[in-house]
Amino acid sequence: MKRALLVVVALAAGWLGLVVHPQPLFAYTARQDNVVLHARRPFPAATRPLLDDVLRRVSASPLYDRDRPHHVFLCDTPALYDALVLWAYKSGGVAQALLNGNVFIRPFDIQRGTVFGRSGEVKNGRPLAYFIAHEITHAMTADRIGRWRYHRLAAFQKEGYADHVAFARPMDLQAERAALIQETREMNPSQSGLYRRYELLVTYLMERRGMSVDELLSRPLDPHVIEDQVRAAL
């Protein structure tokens, strides 16, 4: 029994070491400023535009720190991704971030700028740069407010702000309000896998209520109260 326990502890420690420092599994590296891509195969020519696109998105956030590196590990097989993100094995997601800045991406195509879901489909038409920027924003948020305060935030604050940064485009608040009132499928994160509902609340608070990013992330907020405000105010 004791030997079995030692084996389990050793395996767990080895797995944790790889999650925190997966570089030995990835032979190739491409870097632009503080975003570092890691892959198991040589990078194609489209890698530089991808990095430029990611940086364009995340550097627009006041949370961005050029001196803080973010390592992105591009997993070329589902098995590798699942092995490195055991905590989210059943989530169905295509990207996960550790709060130390490590980002893990499911099988991808840099040339096409796409990420593939568990079943092999292109994930909701969102580009690879979006997924990388979204996960890096989670790490930037935790850096800014601390891990404990980050975990206490409401889901809409964490995911909504990450999408606000990752999409890097204006949101049509009136159109999204209409979708919220109609409770369309796209406004249901559990059904659609999208965070449009959360991004709407974040955008409303920042653009219509004048909240700064620091104010938005300073404490947990009640999404139901904000949804009522969106329905009434826009």
KEVEXVEX-157902 format. One line per field, with one value per atom (N, C-alpha, C): residue in one letter; atom name; x, y, z; residue number from 1. Coordinates in steps of 0.001 Angstrom, whole numbers, m for minus. Layout:
N
type <- [A/...] .
atom <- [CA/...] .
X <- [X/...] .
Y <- [Y/...] .
Z <- [Z/...] .
seq <- [NUM/...] .
***
This chain:
234
type <- [M/M/M/K/K/K/R/R/R/A/A/A/L/L/L/L/L/L/V/V/V/V/V/V/V/V/V/A/A/A/L/L/L/A/A/A/A/A/A/G/G/G/W/W/W/L/L/L/G/G/G/L/L/L/V/V/V/V/V/V/H/H/H/P/P/P/Q/Q/Q/P/P/P/L/L/L/F/F/F/A/A/A/Y/Y/Y/T/T/T/A/A/A/R/R/R/Q/Q/Q/D/D/D/N/N/N/V/V/V/V/V/V/L/L/L/H/H/H/A/A/A/R/R/R/R/R/R/P/P/P/F/F/F/P/P/P/A/A/A/A/A/A/T/T/T/R/R/R/P/P/P/L/L/L/L/L/L/D/D/D/D/D/D/V/V/V/L/L/L/R/R/R/R/R/R/V/V/V/S/S/S/A/A/A/S/S/S/P/P/P/L/L/L/Y/Y/Y/D/D/D/R/R/R/D/D/D/R/R/R/P/P/P/H/H/H/H/H/H/V/V/V/F/F/F/L/L/L/C/C/C/D/D/D/T/T/T/P/P/P/A/A/A/L/L/L/Y/Y/Y/D/D/D/A/A/A/L/L/L/V/V/V/L/L/L/W/W/W/A/A/A/Y/Y/Y/K/K/K/S/S/S/G/G/G/G/G/G/V/V/V/A/A/A/Q/Q/Q/A/A/A/L/L/L/L/L/L/N/N/N/G/G/G/N/N/N/V/V/V/F/F/F/I/I/I/R/R/R/P/P/P/F/F/F/D/D/D/I/I/I/Q/Q/Q/R/R/R/G/G/G/T/T/T/V/V/V/F/F/F/G/G/G/R/R/R/S/S/S/G/G/G/E/E/E/V/V/V/K/K/K/N/N/N/G/G/G/R/R/R/P/P/P/L/L/L/A/A/A/Y/Y/Y/F/F/F/I/I/I/A/A/A/H/H/H/E/E/E/I/I/I/T/T/T/H/H/H/A/A/A/M/M/M/T/T/T/A/A/A/D/D/D/R/R/R/I/I/I/G/G/G/R/R/R/W/W/W/R/R/R/Y/Y/Y/H/H/H/R/R/R/L/L/L/A/A/A/A/A/A/F/F/F/Q/Q/Q/K/K/K/E/E/E/G/G/G/Y/Y/Y/A/A/A/D/D/D/H/H/H/V/V/V/A/A/A/F/F/F/A/A/A/R/R/R/P/P/P/M/M/M/D/D/D/L/L/L/Q/Q/Q/A/A/A/E/E/E/R/R/R/A/A/A/A/A/A/L/L/L/I/I/I/Q/Q/Q/E/E/E/T/T/T/R/R/R/E/E/E/M/M/M/N/N/N/P/P/P/S/S/S/Q/Q/Q/S/S/S/G/G/G/L/L/L/Y/Y/Y/R/R/R/R/R/R/Y/Y/Y/E/E/E/L/L/L/L/L/L/V/V/V/T/T/T/Y/Y/Y/L/L/L/M/M/M/E/E/E/R/R/R/R/R/R/G/G/G/M/M/M/S/S/S/V/V/V/D/D/D/E/E/E/L/L/L/L/L/L/S/S/S/R/R/R/P/P/P/L/L/L/D/D/D/P/P/P/H/H/H/V/V/V/I/I/I/E/E/E/D/D/D/Q/Q/Q/V/V/V/R/R/R/A/A/A/A/A/A/L/L/L] .
atom <- [N/CA/C/N/CA/C/N/CA/C/N/CA/C/N/CA/C/N/CA/C/N/CA/C/N/CA/C/N/CA/C/N/CA/C/N/CA/C/N/CA/C/N/CA/C/N/CA/C/N/CA/C/N/CA/C/N/CA/C/N/CA/C/N/CA/C/N/CA/C/N/CA/C/N/CA/C/N/CA/C/N/CA/C/N/CA/C/N/CA/C/N/CA/C/N/CA/C/N/CA/C/N/CA/C/N/CA/C/N/CA/C/N/CA/C/N/CA/C/N/CA/C/N/CA/C/N/CA/C/N/CA/C/N/CA/C/N/CA/C/N/CA/C/N/CA/C/N/CA/C/N/CA/C/N/CA/C/N/CA/C/N/CA/C/N/CA/C/N/CA/C/N/CA/C/N/CA/C/N/CA/C/N/CA/C/N/CA/C/N/CA/C/N/CA/C/N/CA/C/N/CA/C/N/CA/C/N/CA/C/N/CA/C/N/CA/C/N/CA/C/N/CA/C/N/CA/C/N/CA/C/N/CA/C/N/CA/C/N/CA/C/N/CA/C/N/CA/C/N/CA/C/N/CA/C/N/CA/C/N/CA/C/N/CA/C/N/CA/C/N/CA/C/N/CA/C/N/CA/C/N/CA/C/N/CA/C/N/CA/C/N/CA/C/N/CA/C/N/CA/C/N/CA/C/N/CA/C/N/CA/C/N/CA/C/N/CA/C/N/CA/C/N/CA/C/N/CA/C/N/CA/C/N/CA/C/N/CA/C/N/CA/C/N/CA/C/N/CA/C/N/CA/C/N/CA/C/N/CA/C/N/CA/C/N/CA/C/N/CA/C/N/CA/C/N/CA/C/N/CA/C/N/CA/C/N/CA/C/N/CA/C/N/CA/C/N/CA/C/N/CA/C/N/CA/C/N/CA/C/N/CA/C/N/CA/C/N/CA/C/N/CA/C/N/CA/C/N/CA/C/N/CA/C/N/CA/C/N/CA/C/N/CA/C/N/CA/C/N/CA/C/N/CA/C/N/CA/C/N/CA/C/N/CA/C/N/CA/C/N/CA/C/N/CA/C/N/CA/C/N/CA/C/N/CA/C/N/CA/C/N/CA/C/N/CA/C/N/CA/C/N/CA/C/N/CA/C/N/CA/C/N/CA/C/N/CA/C/N/CA/C/N/CA/C/N/CA/C/N/CA/C/N/CA/C/N/CA/C/N/CA/C/N/CA/C/N/CA/C/N/CA/C/N/CA/C/N/CA/C/N/CA/C/N/CA/C/N/CA/C/N/CA/C/N/CA/C/N/CA/C/N/CA/C/N/CA/C/N/CA/C/N/CA/C/N/CA/C/N/CA/C/N/CA/C/N/CA/C/N/CA/C/N/CA/C/N/CA/C/N/CA/C/N/CA/C/N/CA/C/N/CA/C/N/CA/C/N/CA/C/N/CA/C/N/CA/C/N/CA/C/N/CA/C/N/CA/C/N/CA/C/N/CA/C/N/CA/C/N/CA/C/N/CA/C/N/CA/C/N/CA/C/N/CA/C/N/CA/C/N/CA/C/N/CA/C/N/CA/C/N/CA/C/N/CA/C/N/CA/C/N/CA/C/N/CA/C/N/CA/C/N/CA/C/N/CA/C/N/CA/C/N/CA/C/N/CA/C/N/CA/C/N/CA/C/N/CA/C/N/CA/C/N/CA/C/N/CA/C/N/CA/C/N/CA/C/N/CA/C/N/CA/C/N/CA/C/N/CA/C/N/CA/C/N/CA/C/N/CA/C/N/CA/C/N/CA/C/N/CA/C/N/CA/C/N/CA/C/N/CA/C/N/CA/C/N/CA/C] .
X <- [830/0/864/1915/2794/3505/3967/4658/3700/2470/1479/1228/1150/935/2099/3317/4489/4486/4038/3962/2951/1794/764/1272/1941/2484/3524/4377/5411/4800/3770/3102/2415/1767/1092/2095/3223/4256/4841/5033/5548/4573/3279/2260/2215/2225/2173/3389/4548/5742/5611/5010/4822/3797/2764/1750/2355/3160/3772/4904/5615/6756/6717/5794/5644/6667/7585/8525/9232/9599/10286/9467/8156/7304/7159/7624/7409/8754/9142/10497/10679/9589/9701/9056/9680/9225/9189/8151/8048/7605/8278/7998/7837/6888/6723/6408/7308/7186/7030/5902/5785/4900/4496/3700/4614/4686/5588/4761/4832/4151/5100/4559/5326/4570/5275/4654/5595/5047/5860/6344/5898/6324/6757/7549/7991/6807/7010/5953/5880/4667/4522/4715/4732/4941/3833/2653/1516/1627/2686/2816/3021/3829/4086/2804/1983/708/m187/m155/m937/m479/822/1345/1012/1131/778/m683/m1541/m2970/m3254/m2628/m2818/m2374/m1216/m696/m1572/m2116/m3029/m4214/m4698/m5861/m5513/m4505/m4242/m3572/m2784/m2068/m2997/m4213/m5183/m5763/m5586/m6102/m5156/m5689/m4821/m4153/m4567/m3933/m2654/m2413/m1275/51/953/2299/3292/3993/4904/6025/6353/7449/7014/5747/5222/4995/5814/5666/4442/3838/2723/3072/3150/3535/2289/2213/1056/1508/926/1325/262/655/m255/m209/m1253/m1313/m1841/m1045/m1419/m2267/m2518/m3411/m4368/m5590/m6516/m5955/m5226/m4689/m3707/m2847/m1879/m2598/m3571/m4325/m5020/m5720/m6452/m5508/m4319/m3365/m2859/m2748/m2213/m3273/m4549/m5623/m6622/m6117/m6983/m8103/m7865/m8878/m10087/m9923/m11025/m11318/m11022/m11113/m12503/m13558/m14922/m15593/m14836/m15454/m15872/m15206/m15516/m14874/m14110/m13475/m12283/m11835/m10700/m9448/m9564/m8416/m8562/m7438/m7415/m6167/m6275/m5130/m4852/m3585/m3168/m2917/m3082/m2894/m1429/m521/890/1185/165/347/373/525/525/m862/m890/m2132/m1994/m3044/m3061/m4194/m3873/m4829/m5000/m6236/m6535/m5953/m6023/m5527/m5981/m5097/m5201/m4695/m4935/m4389/m3978/m2679/m2208/m2469/m2303/m2527/m3950/m4910/m6317/m6765/m5942/m6285/m7446/m7518/m8663/m8228/m9209/m9036/m10154/m9844/m10813/m11301/m12604/m13196/m12956/m13539/m13335/m13761/m14827/m15326/m14623/m13695/m12958/m13515/m14610/m15196/m14461/m14514/m13978/m14845/m14237/m14973/m15641/m16937/m17784/m17275/m16425/m15963/m15033/m14666/m13772/m12322/m11512/m10139/m9210/m8120/m7105/m6613/m6424/m5948/m6911/m8211/m9206/m8988/m8862/m8731/m7469/m6371/m5134/m5289/m5845/m6013/m6969/m8037/m9008/m8323/m7538/m6894/m5800/m5062/m4049/m4709/m5882/m6584/m6945/m7297/m7545/m6299/m5148/m3905/m3590/m3819/m3568/m4482/m5725/m6675/m6212/m5804/m5331/m4075/m3206/m2013/m2402/m3410/m3779/m4437/m5347/m6136/m5787/m4949/m4589/m5465/m4906/m5609/m6878/m6858/m8030/m9179/m8899/m9951/m10442/m9547/m9956/m10987/m10743/m11655/m13006/m13051/m14312/m15184/m14633/m15429/m16546/m17617/m18690/m18182/m18807/m18392/m18458/m19479/m19602/m18454/m17903/m16776/m15528/m15244/m14046/m14161/m15244/m15377/m15790/m16610/m17046/m15904/m15049/m13926/m12916/m12693/m11773/m12261/m13572/m14101/m14036/m14257/m14162/m12777/m11752/m10379/m10121/m10545/m10182/m10855/m12089/m12757/m12239/m11863/m11240/m12051/m13353/m14213/m15410/m16009/m17165/m18329/m19113/m20319/m21540/m22487/m23747/m24655/m24650/m25368/m26873/m27441/m28882/m29251/m28471/m28758/m28569/m27541/m27300/m28345/m28812/m29911/m31153/m31451/m32614/m32475/m31271/m31029/m31179/m30769/m30914/m32392/m33174/m34607/m35298/m34896/m35491/m34935/m33860/m33191/m32852/m32165/m31744/m30719/m30513/m29566/m28167/m27778/m26439/m26231/m27329/m27226/m27208/m27208/m27158/m25797/m24864/m23508/m23478/m24343/m24309/m24785/m25664/m26166/m25264/m24791/m24053/m22543/m22043/m20598/m20020/m20882/m20456/m20655/m19902/m19997/m20591/m21448/m22018/m22814/m23539/m24310/m23379/m22273/m21327/m20630/m20257/m19590/m20519/m21813/m22785/m22798/m22835/m22866/m21597/m20454/m19177/m19119/m19521/m19482/m20423/m21595/m22545/m21936/m21340/m20765/m19635/m18828/m17675/m18069/m18958/m19282/m20424/m21419/m22582/m22539/m21893/m21794/m20446/m19523/m18236/m17291/m17477/m16580/m15220/m14173/m12840/m12675/m11634/m11372/m11119/m10375/m10099/m11379/m12287/m13568/m14401/m14393/m15144/m14703/m13400/m12834/m12543/m13025/m12659/m13386/m14578/m15378/m16381/m16924/m17954/m19205/m19773/m20988/m22114/m23339/m24503/m24959/m24856/m25233/m26719/m27569/m29007/m29376/m28722/m28964/m28548/m27400/m26895/m27752/m28217/m29102/m30381/m30934/m32126/m31828/m30645/m30258/m30132/m29549/m29403/m30762/m31683/m33021/m33738/m33514/m34253/m33582/m32258/m31546/m31241/m31061/m30622/m31792] .
Y <- [m1209/0/1259/1241/2409/2637/1545/1684/2231/1743/2224/3715/4132/5550/6387/5888/6613/6737/5687/5729/6782/6788/7775/9191/9408/10735/11143/10193/10497/10837/10078/10363/11726/12018/13306/14457/14277/15322/15502/14387/14497/15203/14877/15543/17040/17384/18790/19537/18881/19518/19814/18891/19111/20198/20287/21318/22707/22815/24105/24440/23413/23637/22601/22781/21778/21891/22839/23083/21832/20858/19678/18899/19063/18345/19086/20337/21177/21671/21201/21438/22799/23448/24666/25845/27012/28221/29384/30201/31458/32535/33694/34731/36089/36835/38237/38992/39891/40597/39583/39638/38748/37538/37302/36117/35090/33907/32854/31635/31255/30056/28868/27720/26478/25429/24682/23646/22465/21361/20151/19993/20896/20882/22282/22422/23757/24673/25949/26937/27349/27540/28015/29530/30056/31495/32336/31755/32510/32766/32282/32431/33885/34624/36027/36855/36786/37510/37090/35801/35339/36026/36049/36706/38199/38835/40255/40475/39578/39698/39514/38523/38315/39541/40061/41235/42453/42613/43728/43681/42497/42342/42573/41866/41939/43244/43840/45065/46263/46160/47254/47317/46257/46233/46968/47744/48391/47388/46133/45107/44565/44905/44352/44816/43871/44145/43490/44305/43786/42949/43170/42445/41105/40798/39560/38540/37489/36533/35636/35281/34341/33235/32022/30879/30140/29939/29304/27979/26884/25552/25004/24877/24437/22916/22270/20812/20261/19464/19006/17738/17159/16010/16199/15667/15745/15089/13978/13258/14119/14862/15718/16822/17452/18512/17973/16856/16293/15908/15405/15009/16206/17349/18540/19357/19107/19867/18897/17981/16983/17622/18813/19469/19897/19971/20396/19347/18096/17021/16926/17129/16961/18285/19355/20661/20859/20181/20397/21645/22382/23605/23316/24345/24176/24874/25630/26362/26494/26425/26588/27378/28120/28901/28590/28485/28491/29937/30219/31597/31994/31049/31425/31930/31994/32502/31435/30164/29095/28942/28840/28636/27364/26542/25297/25360/25029/25110/23728/23382/22109/22098/20966/20917/22109/22606/23930/23878/24956/25138/26597/26868/28252/28876/28112/28647/29161/28433/28820/29663/29714/30489/29905/28574/27930/26994/26673/25694/24674/23408/22336/21837/21632/21117/19630/19070/17660/16747/17113/16266/16532/17497/17791/18937/19554/20672/21970/22930/24260/24888/25412/25835/27191/27165/28356/29478/29151/30154/31201/31079/32069/31741/32750/32486/32060/31453/31029/32200/33361/34532/34902/34745/35031/34130/32822/31889/32167/32458/32762/34033/35081/36355/36212/35443/35236/34614/33572/32898/33754/34485/35380/36443/36909/37917/37386/36103/35523/35651/35327/35415/36870/37798/39207/39704/39247/39647/39156/37893/37344/38063/38436/39202/40525/41151/42499/42489/41552/41621/40524/39584/38489/37269/36091/34832/34679/35025/34851/35732/36996/37900/37515/37011/36566/35445/34456/33322/33726/34822/35262/36055/36497/37260/36407/37058/36362/35897/34867/34324/35386/36254/37242/38236/38514/39439/38820/37560/36903/36628/35973/35577/36745/37628/38780/39717/39971/40863/40183/38881/38158/38214/38090/38205/39633/40599/42004/42304/41768/41953/41112/39849/38905/39218/39737/40075/41391/42315/43576/44260/44333/45003/45611/46662/47274/46289/46422/45604/46489/46004/46698/46445/47373/47152/46994/47756/47652/46283/45796/44487/43377/43488/42468/42529/43739/43867/43154/43312/42646/41127/40638/39201/38737/39576/39254/39163/40122/40128/38912/38538/37387/36058/36126/34934/33968/34493/33660/32637/31622/30565/31128/32100/32685/33386/33756/34418/33442/32157/31134/30443/30799/30229/28705/28105/26652/25942/26576/25972/26254/27474/27894/27794/27771/27816/29200/30197/31566/32413/33511/34411/35761/35782/37056/37737/36972/37533/38244/37580/38151/39380/39291/40436/41637/41402/42499/43228/42493/43127/43935/43363/44061/45325/45213/46368/47462/47078/48054/48795/48068/48705/49661/49285/50101/51277/51044/52096/52996/52450/53244/53704/52914/53304/53928/53899/54554/53856/52553/51825/51638/51813/51446/49936/49402/47971/47606/48437/48150/48159/49076/49104/47870/47490/46315/45069/44962/43758/43893/44968/45246/44371/43861/43060/42237/41174/40404/41246/41168/41903/40921/41323/40477/40630/39591/39727/39997/39509/39706/41182/41869/43306/44052/43682/44376/44050/42815/42467/43296/43503/44340/45765/46268/47610/47698/46657/46638/46658/45845/45782/47126/47830/49070/50306/50295/51532/51740/50714/50899/51201] .
Z <- [0/0/0/853/933/m388/m1023/m2303/m3370/m3369/m4335/m4134/m2872/m2581/m3082/m2893/m3370/m4893/m5569/m7034/m7467/m6800/m7139/m6910/m5781/m5476/m6511/m6903/m7892/m9244/m9646/m10916/m10882/m9762/m9631/m9677/m9009/m9008/m10399/m11107/m12473/m13396/m13257/m14081/m13767/m12492/m12111/m12646/m12605/m13138/m14621/m15373/m16806/m17078/m16264/m16456/m16220/m15186/m14862/m15830/m16290/m17186/m18318/m19294/m20359/m21479/m21394/m22490/m23001/m22157/m22701/m23731/m23716/m24674/m26001/m26058/m27225/m27745/m28914/m29417/m30076/m30492/m31298/m30574/m30753/m30071/m31045/m30914/m31671/m30690/m30732/m29737/m30393/m29855/m30214/m28928/m28538/m27266/m26132/m25390/m24230/m24479/m25723/m26058/m26713/m26092/m26559/m26948/m28214/m28690/m28635/m28225/m28187/m28996/m29829/m30654/m30791/m31244/m31430/m32866/m33747/m35141/m35545/m36599/m37024/m37317/m37041/m37251/m38715/m39259/m40637/m40706/m41915/m42112/m41499/m41354/m40812/m39315/m38680/m37233/m36830/m37587/m37225/m37264/m38320/m38285/m37120/m36758/m35612/m34335/m34108/m32918/m32909/m34062/m34152/m33787/m34249/m33968/m32477/m31864/m30433/m29642/m29986/m29272/m29484/m30676/m30931/m29976/m29713/m28846/m27374/m26870/m25432/m25026/m25904/m25531/m25410/m25922/m25782/m24372/m23591/m22224/m21287/m20346/m19353/m18414/m18464/m17642/m18272/m19513/m20251/m19668/m19470/m18964/m19919/m20670/m21683/m21083/m19823/m19191/m18591/m18669/m18087/m19213/m19306/m20411/m20233/m21370/m21388/m22374/m21867/m22689/m23169/m24474/m25107/m25717/m25255/m25694/m26640/m27917/m28970/m29050/m28591/m28519/m29843/m30521/m31856/m31855/m30684/m30601/m29424/m29527/m28385/m27136/m27310/m26156/m25370/m26073/m25384/m24615/m25256/m24583/m23335/m23475/m22347/m21217/m21554/m20526/m19729/m20387/m19721/m18998/m19288/m18625/m18004/m17218/m16586/m15782/m15208/m14387/m15217/m16543/m17404/m18466/m18153/m19150/m19760/m18954/m19439/m19826/m19841/m20081/m21531/m22457/m23862/m24430/m23610/m24085/m24976/m25664/m26571/m26057/m24981/m24452/m22944/m22258/m20810/m20439/m19339/m18870/m17407/m17076/m15691/m15286/m14026/m13585/m13551/m13847/m13983/m15396/m16242/m17599/m18661/m18291/m19278/m19905/m21222/m21966/m22777/m22782/m23546/m24567/m25825/m26919/m27536/m27852/m28516/m29934/m30643/m32017/m32849/m33672/m34283/m35719/m36439/m37780/m37895/m37786/m37826/m39187/m40245/m41594/m41751/m41237/m41343/m40160/m39105/m37917/m37148/m37067/m36437/m35316/m34458/m33389/m33544/m33245/m33414/m32063/m31958/m30739/m30572/m29518/m29195/m30342/m31060/m32144/m33470/m33486/m34702/m35511/m35027/m35758/m35442/m36365/m36082/m35004/m33962/m32778/m32969/m33246/m33271/m34174/m35127/m36070/m35495/m34235/m33629/m33979/m34242/m34690/m33555/m33943/m32984/m32139/m32761/m32013/m30897/m31149/m30113/m28897/m29131/m28014/m27192/m27878/m27158/m26333/m26949/m26243/m25061/m25239/m24160/m22939/m23158/m22038/m21405/m22219/m21653/m20780/m21173/m20377/m19002/m18909/m17586/m16710/m17274/m16503/m16141/m17073/m16784/m15668/m15663/m14627/m13257/m13198/m11927/m11448/m12384/m12015/m11364/m11919/m11476/m10094/m9856/m8629/m7623/m8001/m7108/m7331/m7042/m7325/m6517/m5245/m4396/m4872/m5119/m5576/m6966/m7798/m9132/m9032/m8190/m8079/m7487/m6777/m6175/m7148/m8262/m9224/m9809/m10228/m10927/m12289/m12810/m14111/m15190/m15142/m16212/m16179/m15004/m14935/m15551/m15185/m15710/m17207/m17605/m19007/m19893/m19370/m20166/m20490/m19489/m19774/m20692/m20496/m21383/m22827/m23038/m24398/m24918/m24039/m24439/m25013/m24374/m24855/m26101/m26064/m27121/m28455/m28424/m29678/m30260/m29394/m29835/m30933/m30728/m31703/m30962/m31519/m30856/m30766/m29724/m29573/m29785/m30566/m30801/m29601/m28653/m27407/m27621/m28538/m28773/m29333/m30282/m30869/m29836/m29018/m28007/m26904/m26584/m25608/m26108/m27397/m27967/m27864/m28119/m28004/m26556/m25614/m24195/m23811/m24246/m23931/m24535/m25735/m26416/m25913/m25100/m24590/m25725/m26730/m27849/m27383/m28195/m27846/m27640/m28450/m28344/m27008/m26342/m25049/m23884/m24178/m23138/m23204/m22320/m22395/m22329/m21531/m21386/m22646/m23414/m24645/m25841/m25936/m27131/m26985/m25747/m25537/m25763/m25895/m26144/m24888/m24805/m23650/m24035/m25037/m25479/m24372/m23596/m22489/m21509/m21188/m20239/m20823/m22093/m22726/m22784/m23016/m23029/m21691/m20597/m19277/m19024/m19385/m19197/m20053/m21307/m22203/m21714/m21253/m20706/m19525/m18594/m17409/m17772/m18756/m19107/m19998/m20969/m21933/m21478/m20815/m20423/m18966/m18120/m16715/m16389/m17341/m17153/m16202/m15984/m15093/m15741/m14968/m15433/m15286/m15889/m15756/m14295/m13599/m12189/m11365/m11648/m10925/m11258/m12515/m12943/m12197/m11925/m11334/m9842/m9225/m7836/m6828/m7202/m6271/m7073/m6491/m7193/m7406/m8596/m8938/m9253/m8987/m9211/m10658/m11483/m12892/m13088/m12183/m12340/m12218/m11301/m11142/m12400/m12954/m14142/m15364/m15477/m16585/m16540/m15343/m15224/m15670/m15344/m15750/m17279/m17893/m19353/m20007/m19535/m20120/m20014/m18920/m18681/m19263/m19319/m19606/m21084/m21845/m23236/m24164] .
seq <- [1/1/1/2/2/2/3/3/3/4/4/4/5/5/5/6/6/6/7/7/7/8/8/8/9/9/9/10/10/10/11/11/11/12/12/12/13/13/13/14/14/14/15/15/15/16/16/16/17/17/17/18/18/18/19/19/19/20/20/20/21/21/21/22/22/22/23/23/23/24/24/24/25/25/25/26/26/26/27/27/27/28/28/28/29/29/29/30/30/30/31/31/31/32/32/32/33/33/33/34/34/34/35/35/35/36/36/36/37/37/37/38/38/38/39/39/39/40/40/40/41/41/41/42/42/42/43/43/43/44/44/44/45/45/45/46/46/46/47/47/47/48/48/48/49/49/49/50/50/50/51/51/51/52/52/52/53/53/53/54/54/54/55/55/55/56/56/56/57/57/57/58/58/58/59/59/59/60/60/60/61/61/61/62/62/62/63/63/63/64/64/64/65/65/65/66/66/66/67/67/67/68/68/68/69/69/69/70/70/70/71/71/71/72/72/72/73/73/73/74/74/74/75/75/75/76/76/76/77/77/77/78/78/78/79/79/79/80/80/80/81/81/81/82/82/82/83/83/83/84/84/84/85/85/85/86/86/86/87/87/87/88/88/88/89/89/89/90/90/90/91/91/91/92/92/92/93/93/93/94/94/94/95/95/95/96/96/96/97/97/97/98/98/98/99/99/99/100/100/100/101/101/101/102/102/102/103/103/103/104/104/104/105/105/105/106/106/106/107/107/107/108/108/108/109/109/109/110/110/110/111/111/111/112/112/112/113/113/113/114/114/114/115/115/115/116/116/116/117/117/117/118/118/118/119/119/119/120/120/120/121/121/121/122/122/122/123/123/123/124/124/124/125/125/125/126/126/126/127/127/127/128/128/128/129/129/129/130/130/130/131/131/131/132/132/132/133/133/133/134/134/134/135/135/135/136/136/136/137/137/137/138/138/138/139/139/139/140/140/140/141/141/141/142/142/142/143/143/143/144/144/144/145/145/145/146/146/146/147/147/147/148/148/148/149/149/149/150/150/150/151/151/151/152/152/152/153/153/153/154/154/154/155/155/155/156/156/156/157/157/157/158/158/158/159/159/159/160/160/160/161/161/161/162/162/162/163/163/163/164/164/164/165/165/165/166/166/166/167/167/167/168/168/168/169/169/169/170/170/170/171/171/171/172/172/172/173/173/173/174/174/174/175/175/175/176/176/176/177/177/177/178/178/178/179/179/179/180/180/180/181/181/181/182/182/182/183/183/183/184/184/184/185/185/185/186/186/186/187/187/187/188/188/188/189/189/189/190/190/190/191/191/191/192/192/192/193/193/193/194/194/194/195/195/195/196/196/196/197/197/197/198/198/198/199/199/199/200/200/200/201/201/201/202/202/202/203/203/203/204/204/204/205/205/205/206/206/206/207/207/207/208/208/208/209/209/209/210/210/210/211/211/211/212/212/212/213/213/213/214/214/214/215/215/215/216/216/216/217/217/217/218/218/218/219/219/219/220/220/220/221/221/221/222/222/222/223/223/223/224/224/224/225/225/225/226/226/226/227/227/227/228/228/228/229/229/229/230/230/230/231/231/231/232/232/232/233/233/233/234/234/234] .
***
